[in-house]
């Protein structure tokens, strides 16, 4: 399909390349590239200033715009309301997994502490510590048994009855 300029040139304008005006072709030998379509056409673009134009108030367009905004808002609310439970389930799952990991870590720490306690309370170790500190086994007259508190006694009264507390406070 020919461009408009070449179509017009066939009937009205130059018949051959050699007959073309000098503004279009400066050489008479065959060009290496084909000429661009409508390269001799100049379009004048006039600047238009619409700053003084005031848009007319269209109540039908305003109603349509308000309805479309309300519909979009309602759709967004429905989508969010549909996604909130699944998002809550995901966050609850993450929290549950974190709590399970923390529980496993605490169980490992508890096992380590129980092992350490068993090593520290071992009777053989206690005997070794007693020998290192020059401790001897208590005589029967040195042993005092403490009676438990009754439900009416307060812990403060129980502390006052203890003999070693009185000796500490007497110092």
Secondary structure, 3 states (H helix, E strand, C coil): CCCHHHHHHHHCCCCCCCCCCCCCCCCCCCCCCCCCCCCCCCCCCCCCCCCCCCCCCCHHHHHHHHHHHHHHHHHHHHHHHHHHHHHHHHHHHHHHHHHHHHHHHHHHHHHHHHHHHHHHCCHHHHHHHHHHCCCCCCCHHHCCCCCCCCCCCCHHHHHHHCHHHHHHHHC
